[in-house]
């Protein structure tokens, strides 16, 4: 321990404007010590001391999941850490960060209680203001923080529910139709008695049924106009040959992709050797095609549901470790999928760097960042048609991600404040002002940076993240 020198303290920016008596009070009640490189204090432990750097370097880190992420370091004399909430005399506080000395360093150490009493005695009004401000911000965060997360969760849930509803309803509708169709097939099968068919005719009917089922199960490459023309031709062909319910069957065959050549093939097969067999065979094959079309519809609907669940899983990162190496493009796409219900009338431009390397990060946290930025971009577009652009590229050892919109832009006088907690440009009741603050803090935990550039018709939120790991996986 060395002697505290008020002349040294007087030169520090932290103590600028203090009188000699005040500086002497700090020297008398504090102590100067030299420490080797290593941990100084640990996040979450009781905040017992306030540290002021006199010489050396100090780094602060914040716990995130199971890892510590560096958030700040300084070698400027007067830099401080530790019990900076010492003015809250009646409350037990803990260290908000872990402080580590990166090299041997000399520090002024003040007991938290001593510092608190000094502040209250020497600067009573300022201390009252700080206490009120601290309590107010704490209560605002306690109340609005969960509300902001619930609003975000509600928006994503509404979007996901909307997207799931369409394929789910299609699957239910197709399943009900399939039940009716299977019941009808039993009756149609009775119209083609096996006793009236030769072995050759029966074989040809089974072959036709298998081939029709195969064709109906494949996606059609016909346009709606082509299908309409085909349906017209098929209906006329069936009607000319006296087939009952000709136009109903024509619609089914057109949807399945069966053309006039196929009708000729059916009519020429052994199972239709006599004219009276064409109608029951057509009805039977149409029922087979309709069944396959309904099965395809169910398959497509359930596949869409499975895709949506997979996208939600990718977004939440529930099956991955908190810290991982991730494809930024996959994270952006997973987040964008959560907003698909809001993309009607929006042109989405993806300008992705195909050579972009994987990024070491907390994927679920970065998805929160993309969520806030994309939501803000879509809010800026409103109901008018517009462009949402997502761009990525590598800049030396950093990954740059831009979320851009063609909205009206952010006025210069507001641009400097958009990352301030509780500041919002949205109408009353529609925003808490925490979204961009949360995004900025997450990016900061990744040792990256987040900023905005705005002109009318071109607003960009730019994230720069290091490819060098901020924590070990």
C-alpha positions as CSV (number, residue, x, y, z in Angstrom):
1,X,0.0,0.0,0.0
2,X,1.3,3.5,-0.9
3,X,0.5,7.0,0.2
4,X,-2.5,8.7,-1.4
5,X,-1.4,12.0,-3.1
6,X,-4.1,14.7,-3.5
7,X,-2.1,16.3,-6.3
8,X,-2.4,13.0,-8.3
9,X,-6.2,12.9,-7.6
10,X,-6.6,16.5,-8.7
11,X,-5.4,15.7,-12.2
12,X,-8.0,12.9,-12.7
13,X,-11.2,13.8,-14.7
14,X,-13.3,11.9,-12.1
15,X,-12.4,14.4,-9.4
16,X,-12.4,17.5,-11.4
17,X,-13.8,20.5,-9.5
18,X,-13.3,19.0,-6.0
19,X,-11.7,21.2,-3.3
20,X,-8.5,20.3,-1.6
21,X,-10.6,19.5,1.5
22,X,-12.7,17.0,-0.4
23,X,-9.7,15.4,-2.0
24,X,-8.0,15.1,1.4
25,X,-11.2,13.5,2.7
26,X,-11.0,10.9,-0.1
27,X,-7.3,10.3,0.5
28,X,-7.7,10.0,4.3
29,X,-10.5,7.5,4.0
30,X,-9.2,5.6,1.0
31,X,-6.0,3.7,0.2
32,X,-3.8,3.2,-2.8
33,X,-2.7,-0.3,-3.7
34,X,-0.8,-2.0,-6.5
35,X,-2.2,-5.2,-7.8
36,X,-0.8,-7.9,-10.1
37,X,-2.8,-8.8,-13.3
38,X,-5.9,-10.8,-12.4
39,X,-9.4,-10.5,-11.2
40,X,-10.3,-7.5,-9.0
41,X,-14.0,-8.2,-8.2
42,X,-16.7,-10.6,-9.3
43,X,-20.1,-9.9,-10.7
44,X,-22.9,-10.7,-8.2
45,X,-20.7,-10.4,-5.1
46,X,-21.5,-7.7,-2.5
47,X,-20.3,-4.3,-3.8
48,X,-17.9,-3.5,-1.0
49,X,-15.4,-1.2,-2.7
50,X,-15.1,1.5,-5.4
51,X,-12.0,1.4,-7.5
52,X,-10.3,4.3,-9.3
53,X,-7.6,3.5,-11.8
54,X,-4.4,5.5,-11.3
55,X,-2.1,3.5,-13.6
56,X,-2.5,0.2,-15.5
57,X,-5.5,-1.2,-17.4
58,X,-8.8,-2.6,-16.3
59,X,-11.4,-4.7,-18.2
60,X,-15.0,-5.3,-17.4
61,X,-17.0,-8.3,-18.4
62,X,-20.6,-9.4,-18.1
63,X,-22.0,-12.8,-17.5
64,X,-24.2,-14.1,-20.3
65,X,-25.4,-17.7,-20.0
66,X,-22.4,-19.8,-19.0
67,X,-19.8,-17.3,-20.3
68,X,-18.3,-13.9,-19.5
69,X,-18.2,-11.4,-22.3
70,X,-15.8,-8.5,-22.3
71,X,-17.8,-5.2,-22.6
72,X,-15.3,-2.5,-21.8
73,X,-11.7,-1.8,-21.0
74,X,-9.7,1.3,-20.2
75,X,-6.2,2.5,-19.3
76,X,-7.1,6.2,-18.8
77,X,-6.3,7.4,-15.2
78,X,-9.5,8.2,-13.4
79,X,-11.5,5.3,-15.0
80,X,-13.5,3.6,-12.3
81,X,-15.5,0.5,-11.5
82,X,-17.0,-1.4,-8.6
83,X,-19.5,0.0,-6.1
84,X,-20.7,2.9,-8.3
85,X,-24.2,2.7,-6.7
86,X,-22.7,3.5,-3.3
87,X,-25.1,6.4,-2.9
88,X,-27.9,3.9,-2.3
89,X,-26.9,3.7,1.3
90,X,-29.9,1.8,2.6
91,X,-29.8,-0.9,0.0
92,X,-27.5,-3.9,-0.5
93,X,-25.9,-3.7,-3.9
94,X,-23.8,-6.1,-5.8
95,X,-21.1,-5.7,-8.4
96,X,-22.7,-5.3,-11.8
97,X,-19.6,-6.6,-13.7
98,X,-16.5,-8.6,-13.2
99,X,-13.4,-6.4,-13.2
100,X,-10.1,-7.8,-14.3
101,X,-6.7,-6.1,-14.3
102,X,-4.9,-6.9,-17.6
103,X,-1.5,-5.9,-16.3
104,X,-0.1,-4.8,-12.9
105,X,-2.1,-1.7,-11.9
106,X,-2.3,0.9,-9.2
107,X,-5.7,1.9,-7.8
108,X,-7.4,4.1,-5.3
109,X,-9.8,2.0,-3.2
110,X,-12.7,3.5,-1.3
111,X,-15.0,1.6,0.9
112,X,-18.5,1.7,-0.5
113,X,-20.0,3.1,2.7
114,X,-17.3,5.7,3.0
115,X,-18.0,6.8,-0.6
116,X,-21.7,6.8,-0.1
117,X,-21.5,9.0,3.0
118,X,-19.0,11.3,1.2
119,X,-21.5,11.8,-1.7
120,X,-24.5,12.4,0.6
121,X,-22.5,14.9,2.8
122,X,-20.7,16.8,0.0
123,X,-23.4,16.7,-2.8
124,X,-26.8,16.2,-1.1
125,X,-28.9,17.5,-3.9
126,X,-27.1,15.6,-6.6
127,X,-27.3,12.4,-4.5
128,X,-31.1,12.8,-4.1
129,X,-31.4,13.2,-7.9
130,X,-29.3,10.1,-8.5
131,X,-31.2,8.0,-6.0
132,X,-34.5,9.1,-7.5
133,X,-33.3,8.5,-11.0
134,X,-31.9,5.1,-10.1
135,X,-35.1,4.0,-8.4
136,X,-37.3,5.4,-11.3
137,X,-35.3,3.6,-13.9
138,X,-35.3,0.3,-11.9
139,X,-39.1,0.4,-11.6
140,X,-39.5,1.3,-15.2
141,X,-37.4,-1.6,-16.3
142,X,-39.1,-3.9,-13.9
143,X,-42.6,-3.0,-15.2
144,X,-41.9,-2.3,-18.9
145,X,-39.2,-4.9,-19.5
146,X,-41.6,-7.9,-19.2
147,X,-44.3,-5.9,-21.0
148,X,-42.0,-5.3,-23.9
149,X,-41.1,-9.0,-24.1
150,X,-44.7,-10.0,-23.9
151,X,-45.6,-7.5,-26.7
152,X,-42.8,-9.0,-28.8
153,X,-43.9,-12.6,-27.9
154,X,-47.5,-11.7,-28.7
155,X,-46.6,-10.3,-32.1
156,X,-44.6,-13.4,-33.0
157,X,-47.2,-15.7,-31.6
158,X,-49.9,-14.0,-33.7
159,X,-47.8,-14.3,-36.8
160,X,-47.0,-17.9,-36.2
161,X,-50.6,-18.7,-35.4
162,X,-51.7,-17.0,-38.6
163,X,-49.2,-19.0,-40.6
164,X,-50.1,-22.3,-39.0
165,X,-53.8,-21.7,-39.4
166,X,-53.8,-21.9,-43.2
167,X,-52.1,-25.3,-43.6
168,X,-53.9,-26.7,-40.5
169,X,-57.3,-25.7,-41.9
170,X,-56.3,-27.1,-45.3
171,X,-55.3,-30.4,-43.7
172,X,-58.6,-30.7,-41.8
173,X,-60.6,-29.8,-44.9
174,X,-58.7,-32.4,-47.0
175,X,-59.0,-35.0,-44.3
176,X,-62.8,-34.6,-44.2
177,X,-62.9,-34.7,-48.0
178,X,-60.8,-37.8,-48.0
179,X,-63.2,-39.5,-45.6
180,X,-66.1,-38.7,-47.9
181,X,-64.1,-39.8,-50.9
182,X,-63.1,-43.2,-49.5
183,X,-66.8,-43.9,-48.7
184,X,-67.7,-43.0,-52.3
185,X,-64.9,-45.3,-53.6
186,X,-66.5,-48.2,-51.9
187,X,-69.8,-47.6,-53.8
188,X,-68.0,-46.9,-57.1
189,X,-66.0,-50.2,-56.7
190,X,-69.3,-52.0,-56.6
191,X,-70.2,-50.5,-60.0
192,X,-67.3,-52.4,-61.6
193,X,-68.1,-56.1,-60.7
194,X,-65.1,-58.4,-61.0
195,X,-67.3,-61.2,-62.3
196,X,-68.0,-59.2,-65.4
197,X,-64.3,-58.6,-66.2
198,X,-61.9,-60.9,-67.7
199,X,-58.5,-61.4,-66.1
200,X,-56.9,-59.2,-68.8
201,X,-59.6,-56.5,-68.2
202,X,-59.0,-56.7,-64.4
203,X,-55.3,-56.4,-64.9
204,X,-55.7,-53.4,-67.1
205,X,-58.0,-51.7,-64.6
206,X,-55.5,-52.1,-61.8
207,X,-52.6,-50.8,-64.0
208,X,-54.7,-47.8,-64.9
209,X,-55.5,-47.1,-61.3
210,X,-51.9,-47.3,-60.3
211,X,-50.8,-45.0,-63.1
212,X,-53.6,-42.5,-62.4
213,X,-52.6,-42.5,-58.7
214,X,-49.0,-41.9,-59.6
215,X,-49.8,-39.0,-61.9
216,X,-52.2,-37.4,-59.4
217,X,-49.6,-37.6,-56.7
218,X,-47.1,-35.5,-58.6
219,X,-47.2,-31.7,-58.6
220,X,-48.7,-30.3,-61.8
221,X,-46.7,-27.9,-63.9
222,X,-49.8,-26.5,-65.7
223,X,-50.9,-22.9,-65.3
224,X,-54.4,-22.0,-64.2
225,X,-55.3,-21.1,-67.8
226,X,-53.9,-24.4,-69.1
227,X,-55.9,-26.3,-66.5
228,X,-59.1,-24.4,-67.4
229,X,-58.6,-25.2,-71.1
230,X,-57.8,-28.9,-70.3
231,X,-60.9,-29.1,-68.1
232,X,-63.0,-27.8,-71.0
233,X,-61.6,-30.3,-73.4
234,X,-62.0,-33.2,-71.0
235,X,-65.6,-32.3,-70.1
236,X,-66.6,-32.2,-73.8
237,X,-64.8,-35.5,-74.5
238,X,-66.6,-37.3,-71.6
239,X,-70.0,-35.7,-72.3
240,X,-69.8,-36.8,-76.0
241,X,-69.4,-40.4,-74.8
242,X,-72.3,-40.2,-72.4
243,X,-70.3,-40.4,-69.2
244,X,-72.4,-39.4,-66.2
245,X,-71.2,-36.4,-64.2
246,X,-68.8,-35.6,-67.0
247,X,-67.8,-32.1,-65.9
248,X,-67.2,-33.0,-62.3
249,X,-64.8,-35.8,-63.4
250,X,-63.2,-33.4,-65.9
251,X,-62.2,-31.0,-63.2
252,X,-60.6,-33.9,-61.2
253,X,-58.7,-35.3,-64.2
254,X,-57.5,-31.8,-65.2
255,X,-56.2,-31.1,-61.7
256,X,-54.4,-34.5,-61.8
257,X,-52.8,-33.7,-65.1
258,X,-54.6,-36.3,-67.2
259,X,-55.3,-35.2,-70.8
260,X,-57.3,-36.3,-73.8
261,X,-54.6,-38.9,-74.7
262,X,-55.2,-40.4,-71.3
263,X,-58.9,-40.6,-71.9
264,X,-58.4,-42.4,-75.2
265,X,-56.0,-44.8,-73.5
266,X,-58.6,-45.6,-70.8
267,X,-61.4,-46.1,-73.3
268,X,-59.2,-48.4,-75.4
269,X,-58.1,-50.5,-72.5
270,X,-59.6,-54.1,-72.0
271,X,-61.6,-53.0,-69.0
272,X,-63.7,-50.8,-71.2
273,X,-64.2,-53.3,-74.0
274,X,-67.9,-52.6,-73.9
275,X,-69.4,-49.1,-74.0
276,X,-71.4,-49.6,-70.8
277,X,-68.2,-50.0,-68.8
278,X,-66.7,-46.6,-69.6
279,X,-68.8,-44.7,-67.1
280,X,-68.0,-46.9,-64.0
281,X,-64.4,-47.1,-64.9
282,X,-64.1,-43.3,-65.3
283,X,-65.9,-42.9,-62.0
284,X,-63.6,-45.3,-60.3
285,X,-60.4,-43.7,-61.7
286,X,-61.7,-40.2,-61.0
287,X,-62.3,-41.3,-57.4
288,X,-58.7,-42.7,-57.3
289,X,-57.3,-39.4,-58.6
290,X,-59.4,-37.3,-56.1
291,X,-58.1,-39.5,-53.3
292,X,-54.5,-38.9,-54.3
293,X,-55.1,-35.2,-54.7
294,X,-56.5,-35.0,-51.2
295,X,-53.6,-37.0,-49.8
296,X,-51.2,-34.6,-51.6
297,X,-53.0,-31.7,-50.1
298,X,-52.7,-33.2,-46.6
299,X,-49.0,-33.9,-47.2
300,X,-48.3,-30.4,-48.4
301,X,-50.2,-28.9,-45.5
302,X,-48.5,-31.0,-42.9
303,X,-45.1,-30.4,-44.5
304,X,-45.8,-26.6,-44.3
305,X,-46.7,-27.0,-40.6
306,X,-43.5,-29.0,-40.1
307,X,-41.5,-26.2,-41.9
308,X,-43.1,-23.5,-39.7
309,X,-42.3,-25.4,-36.5
310,X,-38.7,-25.9,-37.8
311,X,-38.4,-22.2,-38.4
312,X,-39.7,-21.4,-35.0
313,X,-37.2,-23.9,-33.5
314,X,-34.4,-22.3,-35.5
315,X,-35.6,-18.8,-34.3
316,X,-35.7,-19.8,-30.6
317,X,-32.5,-21.9,-30.8
318,X,-34.0,-24.4,-28.3
319,X,-32.0,-27.3,-29.5
320,X,-28.6,-25.6,-29.5
321,X,-26.1,-24.5,-26.9
322,X,-26.3,-20.9,-25.7
323,X,-22.9,-20.2,-27.3
324,X,-22.4,-21.6,-30.8
325,X,-21.0,-20.9,-34.2
326,X,-23.9,-19.9,-36.5
327,X,-24.7,-19.1,-40.1
328,X,-25.9,-15.5,-39.9
329,X,-28.1,-16.0,-43.0
330,X,-29.9,-18.9,-41.3
331,X,-30.6,-16.7,-38.3
332,X,-31.9,-13.8,-40.5
333,X,-34.1,-16.2,-42.5
334,X,-35.5,-17.8,-39.3
335,X,-36.4,-14.4,-37.9
336,X,-37.8,-13.2,-41.2
337,X,-40.1,-16.3,-41.2
338,X,-41.7,-15.1,-38.0
339,X,-42.8,-11.9,-39.8
340,X,-44.2,-13.6,-42.9
341,X,-47.7,-12.5,-42.0
342,X,-46.6,-8.8,-42.3
343,X,-44.8,-9.1,-45.6
344,X,-47.8,-8.7,-47.9
345,X,-47.0,-5.8,-50.2
346,X,-43.4,-5.7,-49.0
347,X,-40.5,-6.4,-51.4
348,X,-37.9,-8.4,-49.5
349,X,-34.4,-8.0,-50.9
350,X,-31.7,-10.4,-49.8
351,X,-28.2,-9.2,-50.6
352,X,-26.2,-11.9,-48.8
353,X,-22.4,-12.4,-49.0
354,X,-22.2,-16.1,-50.0
355,X,-18.6,-16.3,-48.7
356,X,-19.6,-15.0,-45.2
357,X,-18.0,-17.2,-42.6
358,X,-19.9,-18.6,-39.6
359,X,-20.1,-16.3,-36.6
360,X,-19.3,-17.3,-33.0
361,X,-22.2,-15.9,-31.0
362,X,-25.3,-16.5,-28.8
363,X,-27.7,-17.3,-31.7
364,X,-30.9,-16.8,-29.7
365,X,-29.7,-13.4,-28.5
366,X,-28.9,-12.3,-32.1
367,X,-32.3,-13.4,-33.2
368,X,-33.7,-10.9,-30.6
369,X,-31.6,-8.2,-32.3
370,X,-32.9,-9.1,-35.8
371,X,-36.4,-9.3,-34.4
372,X,-36.3,-5.7,-33.0
373,X,-34.6,-4.3,-36.2
374,X,-37.0,-6.1,-38.7
375,X,-40.0,-5.1,-36.6
376,X,-39.0,-1.5,-36.6
377,X,-38.3,-1.6,-40.3
378,X,-41.8,-3.0,-41.0
379,X,-43.3,-0.4,-38.7
380,X,-41.6,2.3,-40.6
381,X,-43.1,1.0,-43.9
382,X,-46.6,0.9,-42.4
383,X,-49.4,-0.2,-44.7
384,X,-47.8,1.3,-47.8
385,X,-45.8,-0.9,-50.3
386,X,-42.1,-0.7,-49.6
387,X,-38.8,-2.5,-49.5
388,X,-37.2,-4.4,-46.7
389,X,-33.5,-5.1,-47.5
390,X,-31.2,-7.5,-45.6
391,X,-27.5,-7.2,-46.5
392,X,-24.4,-9.0,-45.2
393,X,-20.8,-8.7,-45.9
394,X,-17.4,-9.2,-44.3
395,X,-15.3,-6.2,-43.3
396,X,-11.8,-7.5,-42.3
397,X,-12.5,-9.4,-39.1
398,X,-16.0,-8.2,-38.7
399,X,-19.4,-9.3,-40.0
400,X,-21.6,-6.4,-41.1
401,X,-25.4,-6.9,-41.2
402,X,-27.7,-4.2,-42.5
403,X,-31.5,-4.1,-42.0
404,X,-32.8,-1.4,-44.3
405,X,-36.3,0.0,-45.1
406,X,-37.6,2.5,-47.6
407,X,-39.8,4.3,-45.1
408,X,-40.0,8.0,-44.4
409,X,-36.7,8.0,-42.4
410,X,-35.8,9.2,-38.9
411,X,-35.3,13.0,-38.3
412,X,-31.8,14.0,-37.3
413,X,-32.9,15.3,-33.9
414,X,-34.3,11.9,-33.1
415,X,-31.6,9.7,-34.6
416,X,-29.2,10.5,-31.8
417,X,-31.7,9.3,-29.2
418,X,-33.2,6.1,-30.7
419,X,-31.0,3.8,-28.6
420,X,-31.8,5.6,-25.3
421,X,-33.9,3.4,-22.9
422,X,-37.6,4.3,-22.9
423,X,-37.3,6.6,-25.9
424,X,-39.8,5.7,-28.7
425,X,-41.1,7.4,-31.8
426,X,-44.2,5.2,-31.9
427,X,-47.6,6.5,-30.9
428,X,-48.6,6.3,-27.2
429,X,-49.2,2.8,-26.1
430,X,-47.5,1.1,-29.0
431,X,-43.9,1.0,-27.8
432,X,-42.0,0.9,-24.6
433,X,-38.8,2.3,-26.0
434,X,-36.7,-0.7,-24.9
435,X,-36.4,-2.6,-28.2
436,X,-33.4,-0.8,-29.6
437,X,-31.8,-0.5,-26.1
438,X,-32.1,-4.3,-25.7
439,X,-30.7,-4.8,-29.2
440,X,-27.8,-2.5,-28.5
441,X,-26.9,-4.1,-25.2
442,X,-26.9,-7.6,-26.8
443,X,-24.6,-6.4,-29.6
444,X,-22.4,-4.7,-27.0
445,X,-22.2,-8.0,-25.1
446,X,-20.9,-9.6,-28.3
447,X,-18.2,-6.9,-28.5
448,X,-19.9,-5.4,-31.5
449,X,-21.5,-2.1,-32.4
450,X,-24.9,-1.1,-33.6
451,X,-25.8,2.2,-35.2
452,X,-28.3,3.8,-37.6
453,X,-28.1,5.9,-40.7
454,X,-31.2,7.5,-42.1
455,X,-32.4,9.5,-45.1
456,X,-35.9,9.7,-46.5
457,X,-36.5,6.4,-48.3
458,X,-33.4,4.8,-47.0
459,X,-33.0,3.9,-43.3
460,X,-30.3,1.4,-42.3
461,X,-29.6,-0.2,-38.9
462,X,-26.1,-1.6,-39.1
463,X,-24.7,-4.2,-36.9
464,X,-21.0,-5.0,-36.8
465,X,-19.9,-8.2,-35.0
466,X,-16.4,-9.7,-34.5
467,X,-15.5,-13.0,-36.0
468,X,-13.0,-13.4,-33.1
469,X,-14.9,-15.2,-30.4
470,X,-16.0,-13.1,-27.5
471,X,-16.3,-16.2,-25.4
472,X,-15.4,-19.9,-25.7
473,X,-18.0,-22.2,-27.0
